[in-house]
Amino acid sequence: MATEESFVSPFLHYVSVVCLAALLGGGALCVHRVAIGPSAADRAIALDTLTMVFIGIICILCISWCSALYFDAVWILTLVGYLGSVAVARYLEKGKLF
């Protein structure tokens, strides 16, 4: 029976599991704020934070899998999250985008 070799130390594995659990808990709180946010600004901030949580999850998974495959997705998601935040902020301030 073939065994799968692990390239990650046991300490790094446990730390990544704890970090993923913390990020998932924070993501759940962000989803809750998006659902019941009293204002559009609260919902926009929660969505921006949820994007950052998702980026953190992707980065931790890339580190624990010893793979740089999804780092391009991190760059794209960061750019889209930033542009979305700017668009929502401009809309909330002026009532229009352009």
Secondary structure, DSSP 8 states (H G I E B T S, - for coil): -------S-HHHHHHHHHHHHHHHHHHHHHHHHHHH-SSHHHHHHHHHHHHHHHHHHHHHHHHHTT--TTHHHHHHHHHHHHHHHHHHHHHHHHSS--
